Amino acid sequence: MGTRTNAMIELTRPGKHSLTIDTPVMPAAGTFGFGDLYRDLVDIEKLGALVTNPVTYQPWSPATGTRVVPLDAGILMHTGLPNPGLDRIVSKYRGLWRSLPLPVIVHIVGTTTEDVRRCMVELDREDGVAAVELGLNDDIRYNDAERLVRAACESSDKPVIVRLPFTDTGELAHAADGAGAAALVVCAPPRGTARDATGRLISGRVYGPLVKPIILRLVGQLTRRLDTPIIGAGGIHSPEDARDYIEAGARAVQVDSATWVQPKLIEIIARDLGGLVLTQPSGALYDEWHPGIGQTERDRQKAARQRRQAKAKPGDDDKTDH
């Protein structure tokens, strides 16, 4: 059990249909299914929102060949974003989304303007959907991004959060901002190429702690240039990682590959940033709140110095040399 100590967070631009959350932590698209995964492992009430797997208007088939390649500091994945199409997804999960104790953000893939409009019109009718996240392709151009975002915003009253690609992030951020995006996710995992176990070169998205310093810099740059709320995403594997994004100016964060390694970790991060003070353990994994879990490394170093200085005071009977 616990009590929240933080105020509500306005995740999107203020307005009639803005979205507020009470914890600035959510899963990134592609990590939590459609709300049906990890529910026995994670207390999702501790999260600020749930972002679904990517979905397209028409069905998409999975990629062929190798889908996962281990890297020294992460993994490379190429799935093809398989899904049965928006109609079937909505029919299957509508009831679940309505019953969940947190806002649901459906991630749609930005393909064509017409498909984006169709997706938005259909999702606009769903009262279990709080917002839509629009993912832009890596090779999209400024004008095309502007058209897709504007089409999405004009087709629904729900807030449209835009997930920017790793390439040309700054330029596309301005395009999405000008077209009416309610918030920006910075950013989708970068693409890379690596050899699989058979020796074949495989291209896909790169996940892991190694991407955090690069994306953290992008977040810092964009929060200084834009008034639109920024959601930081990439390489978050600890509460400290998440706090770095918040310090850089992000309104909230999305956790991706850490969930595959240790599903409970996203809950630990959410508790840390959400201001929960726990009075009892809530699971078998190391997750109970304890003094210092929310401290930064600088805080811990300062506390350690103070303890050493206290021990070294003249006149201490039990003073020892080290």
C-alpha positions as CSV (number, residue, x, y, z in Angstrom):
1,M,0.0,0.0,0.0
2,G,1.1,3.6,-0.4
3,T,0.1,7.2,-0.8
4,R,0.9,9.4,-3.8
5,T,2.7,12.6,-2.9
6,N,2.9,14.2,-6.3
7,A,0.3,16.4,-8.1
8,M,-1.3,15.5,-11.4
9,I,1.0,15.9,-14.4
10,E,-0.3,17.5,-17.6
11,L,1.1,15.2,-20.2
12,T,-0.2,17.1,-23.2
13,R,-0.8,20.7,-24.1
14,P,-3.5,22.3,-22.0
15,G,-6.9,22.4,-23.6
16,K,-10.4,20.9,-23.6
17,H,-9.1,17.4,-24.3
18,S,-5.7,17.4,-22.6
19,L,-4.4,14.3,-20.8
20,T,-3.3,14.3,-17.2
21,I,-1.5,11.5,-15.4
22,D,-0.4,11.0,-11.9
23,T,2.9,9.2,-12.5
24,P,5.4,10.3,-15.3
25,V,6.2,6.7,-16.3
26,M,4.7,4.5,-19.0
27,P,5.8,1.6,-21.2
28,A,7.0,2.5,-24.7
29,A,5.0,1.2,-27.7
30,G,5.8,-2.4,-28.4
31,T,6.7,-3.5,-24.9
32,F,3.4,-4.1,-23.1
33,G,1.2,-5.6,-25.7
34,F,-2.3,-4.1,-25.7
35,G,-2.7,-4.1,-22.0
36,D,-2.8,-7.9,-21.7
37,L,0.9,-8.5,-21.0
38,Y,2.8,-8.5,-17.6
39,R,-0.4,-7.9,-15.7
40,D,0.5,-10.7,-13.3
41,L,4.0,-9.3,-12.8
42,V,3.4,-5.5,-12.7
43,D,1.0,-3.5,-10.7
44,I,-0.1,-1.3,-13.6
45,E,-1.9,1.1,-11.3
46,K,1.5,2.5,-10.4
47,L,2.1,3.6,-14.0
48,G,1.0,6.9,-15.4
49,A,-0.5,5.5,-18.7
50,L,-0.3,2.4,-20.9
51,V,1.0,2.7,-24.5
52,T,-0.1,-0.1,-26.7
53,N,1.8,-2.1,-29.3
54,P,1.9,-0.4,-32.7
55,V,-1.2,-1.0,-34.8
56,T,-1.9,-0.2,-38.5
57,Y,-5.3,0.3,-40.2
58,Q,-4.7,-2.8,-42.4
59,P,-3.2,-6.0,-41.1
60,W,0.6,-6.3,-41.2
61,S,2.5,-9.6,-41.4
62,P,5.6,-10.3,-39.2
63,A,9.1,-9.9,-40.6
64,T,10.8,-13.1,-42.0
65,G,14.2,-14.3,-40.8
66,T,16.0,-13.4,-37.7
67,R,14.1,-11.0,-35.4
68,V,16.5,-10.5,-32.5
69,V,20.3,-10.1,-32.5
70,P,22.1,-9.7,-29.1
71,L,24.6,-6.8,-28.9
72,D,27.3,-6.0,-26.4
73,A,25.1,-3.4,-24.7
74,G,21.6,-4.1,-25.9
75,I,19.7,-5.9,-28.6
76,L,18.7,-5.3,-32.2
77,M,15.2,-6.2,-33.1
78,H,13.3,-6.5,-36.4
79,T,9.7,-7.7,-36.0
80,G,7.9,-6.0,-38.9
81,L,5.3,-4.7,-36.4
82,P,2.8,-7.6,-37.0
83,N,-0.8,-6.9,-36.1
84,P,-4.2,-7.9,-37.3
85,G,-5.3,-4.4,-38.1
86,L,-7.1,-1.7,-36.1
87,D,-10.7,-3.1,-36.4
88,R,-9.7,-6.5,-34.9
89,I,-7.5,-4.9,-32.2
90,V,-10.3,-2.6,-31.1
91,S,-12.9,-5.3,-31.1
92,K,-10.7,-7.6,-29.0
93,Y,-9.4,-5.1,-26.5
94,R,-12.2,-2.5,-26.2
95,G,-13.5,-4.1,-23.0
96,L,-10.1,-4.4,-21.4
97,W,-9.2,-0.8,-22.1
98,R,-12.4,0.4,-20.5
99,S,-11.6,-1.6,-17.4
100,L,-8.0,-0.6,-16.9
101,P,-7.2,1.7,-14.0
102,L,-5.0,4.1,-16.1
103,P,-5.3,6.0,-19.4
104,V,-4.7,4.0,-22.5
105,I,-2.7,5.5,-25.4
106,V,-3.1,3.6,-28.7
107,H,0.0,3.7,-30.9
108,I,-0.8,3.9,-34.6
109,V,1.8,3.7,-37.4
110,G,1.9,6.7,-39.7
111,T,1.6,5.2,-43.1
112,T,-0.7,7.3,-45.4
113,T,-2.8,10.3,-44.6
114,E,-6.0,8.4,-45.4
115,D,-5.1,5.5,-43.2
116,V,-4.2,7.9,-40.3
117,R,-7.6,9.7,-40.7
118,R,-9.4,6.3,-40.7
119,C,-7.6,5.2,-37.5
120,M,-8.3,8.5,-35.8
121,V,-12.0,8.5,-36.7
122,E,-12.4,4.9,-35.3
123,L,-10.4,5.6,-32.1
124,D,-12.3,8.8,-31.5
125,R,-15.4,6.7,-30.8
126,E,-13.7,4.6,-28.2
127,D,-14.2,5.9,-24.6
128,G,-11.5,3.5,-23.3
129,V,-8.9,5.3,-25.3
130,A,-7.5,8.5,-23.7
131,A,-5.1,9.5,-26.5
132,V,-3.4,8.4,-29.6
133,E,0.4,8.1,-30.2
134,L,1.3,8.5,-33.9
135,G,4.6,6.9,-34.9
136,L,6.5,8.6,-37.8
137,N,8.6,6.5,-40.2
138,D,12.4,7.0,-40.0
139,D,12.7,8.3,-43.6
140,I,9.7,10.6,-43.5
141,R,10.2,14.1,-44.8
142,Y,9.2,17.4,-43.1
143,N,6.2,18.1,-45.3
144,D,4.9,14.6,-45.1
145,A,5.2,14.6,-41.3
146,E,3.3,17.8,-41.1
147,R,0.5,16.4,-43.3
148,L,0.2,13.2,-41.2
149,V,0.1,15.0,-37.9
150,R,-2.4,17.6,-39.1
151,A,-4.6,14.9,-40.5
152,A,-4.5,13.0,-37.2
153,C,-5.3,16.2,-35.2
154,E,-8.1,17.3,-37.4
155,S,-9.8,13.8,-37.4
156,S,-10.3,13.4,-33.6
157,D,-10.8,15.3,-30.4
158,K,-8.3,13.0,-28.6
159,P,-4.8,14.3,-27.9
160,V,-2.3,13.2,-30.6
161,I,1.1,12.4,-29.2
162,V,3.8,12.1,-31.9
163,R,6.7,9.7,-31.6
164,L,9.6,11.1,-33.5
165,P,12.1,9.0,-35.4
166,F,15.8,9.1,-34.4
167,T,16.8,10.6,-37.7
168,D,16.1,14.3,-38.2
169,T,14.5,14.5,-34.8
170,G,14.9,18.2,-34.4
171,E,13.5,19.2,-37.8
172,L,10.5,16.8,-37.5
173,A,9.8,18.0,-34.0
174,H,9.1,21.4,-35.4
175,A,6.9,19.9,-38.1
176,A,4.8,18.0,-35.6
177,D,4.7,20.9,-33.2
178,G,3.4,23.3,-35.9
179,A,0.8,20.7,-37.1
180,G,-0.8,20.5,-33.6
181,A,0.9,17.7,-31.8
182,A,-0.2,17.6,-28.1
183,A,3.1,16.1,-27.0
184,L,6.3,14.6,-28.5
185,V,8.0,11.4,-27.8
186,V,11.8,11.7,-28.2
187,C,12.3,9.3,-29.7
188,A,11.9,5.9,-31.5
189,P,14.9,3.6,-31.1
190,P,17.6,4.2,-33.7
191,R,18.1,1.7,-36.5
192,G,21.3,-0.3,-36.9
193,T,22.8,-3.4,-38.5
194,A,24.4,-6.4,-37.0
195,R,25.2,-10.1,-37.8
196,D,23.0,-12.8,-36.5
197,A,24.1,-16.3,-35.4
198,T,24.2,-17.5,-39.0
199,G,26.5,-14.6,-40.1
200,R,23.8,-12.7,-42.0
201,L,23.6,-8.9,-41.7
202,I,20.3,-8.0,-40.1
203,S,18.8,-4.4,-39.8
204,G,16.5,-3.4,-37.1
205,R,16.0,-1.1,-34.1
206,V,18.6,-0.9,-31.4
207,Y,17.6,-1.1,-27.8
208,G,19.6,-0.8,-24.6
209,P,21.4,1.5,-22.2
210,L,23.9,2.6,-25.0
211,V,21.3,4.9,-26.7
212,K,20.4,6.9,-23.6
213,P,23.2,9.6,-23.7
214,I,22.4,10.4,-27.3
215,I,18.6,10.7,-26.8
216,L,19.0,12.5,-23.5
217,R,20.9,15.2,-25.3
218,L,18.1,15.5,-27.9
219,V,15.5,15.8,-25.1
220,G,17.5,18.6,-23.5
221,Q,17.8,20.5,-26.8
222,L,14.1,20.2,-27.8
223,T,12.7,21.1,-24.4
224,R,14.7,24.4,-24.6
225,R,13.3,25.1,-28.1
226,L,9.7,24.0,-27.9
227,D,6.8,24.6,-25.5
228,T,5.2,21.3,-26.4
229,P,5.6,18.7,-23.7
230,I,8.4,16.2,-24.3
231,I,8.3,12.5,-23.3
232,G,11.8,11.0,-23.1
233,A,12.3,7.5,-24.3
234,G,15.5,5.4,-24.8
235,G,17.9,3.4,-22.6
236,I,16.0,3.8,-19.3
237,H,17.1,0.9,-17.1
238,S,17.0,2.4,-13.6
239,P,15.2,5.2,-11.6
240,E,18.3,7.3,-12.1
241,D,18.1,7.0,-15.9
242,A,14.5,8.2,-15.7
243,R,15.4,11.1,-13.4
244,D,18.0,12.2,-15.9
245,Y,15.4,12.6,-18.5
246,I,13.1,14.6,-16.1
247,E,16.1,16.8,-15.2
248,A,16.8,17.4,-18.9
249,G,13.2,18.8,-19.2
250,A,11.0,15.8,-20.1
251,R,7.5,15.8,-18.8
252,A,7.4,12.0,-18.6
253,V,9.4,9.0,-19.7
254,Q,8.7,5.7,-21.6
255,V,10.5,2.5,-20.7
256,D,11.2,-0.1,-23.4
257,S,13.8,-2.9,-23.3
258,A,14.2,-2.9,-19.5
259,T,10.7,-4.4,-19.3
260,W,11.9,-7.4,-21.3
261,V,14.8,-8.0,-19.0
262,Q,12.9,-7.4,-15.7
263,P,9.2,-6.6,-16.0
264,K,9.0,-5.4,-12.5
265,L,11.6,-2.7,-13.1
266,I,9.1,-0.3,-14.8
267,E,7.0,-0.4,-11.6
268,I,10.1,0.3,-9.5
269,I,10.8,3.3,-11.7
270,A,7.2,4.5,-11.5
271,R,7.2,4.4,-7.8
272,D,10.4,6.3,-7.6
273,L,9.2,9.1,-9.9
274,G,5.6,8.9,-8.7
275,G,6.4,9.7,-5.1
276,L,5.1,6.6,-3.6
277,V,6.0,5.8,0.0
278,L,5.5,2.1,0.6
279,T,4.7,0.6,3.9
280,Q,5.2,-3.0,3.0
281,P,6.8,-5.1,0.2
282,S,4.5,-5.7,-2.7
283,G,6.3,-8.5,-4.6
284,A,8.9,-11.2,-4.5
285,L,11.4,-9.1,-6.5
286,Y,13.5,-6.3,-5.0
287,D,11.0,-3.6,-5.2
288,E,10.1,-2.2,-1.8
289,W,10.7,1.4,-1.1
290,H,13.6,2.1,1.2
291,P,15.5,5.2,2.3
292,G,17.6,6.5,-0.5
293,I,16.0,4.8,-3.5
294,G,15.1,8.1,-5.0
295,Q,18.5,9.7,-4.4
296,T,20.7,10.7,-7.2
297,E,24.4,9.6,-7.3
298,R,25.4,13.1,-6.2
299,D,23.0,12.8,-3.2
300,R,24.5,9.5,-2.2
301,Q,28.1,10.8,-2.5
302,K,27.2,13.8,-0.3
303,A,25.6,11.6,2.3
304,A,28.6,9.3,2.4
305,R,31.0,12.3,2.9
306,Q,28.8,13.5,5.7
307,R,28.9,10.1,7.4
308,R,32.7,10.0,7.1
309,Q,33.1,13.5,8.5
310,A,30.9,12.6,11.4
311,K,33.0,9.5,12.2
312,A,36.2,11.5,12.0
313,K,35.3,14.2,14.6
314,P,38.0,14.7,17.2
315,G,37.4,13.1,20.6
316,D,35.5,10.1,19.2
317,D,36.4,7.2,21.5
318,D,35.9,4.6,18.8
319,K,37.8,6.5,16.1
320,T,40.0,4.2,14.0
321,D,42.6,4.9,11.3
322,H,42.0,3.5,7.8
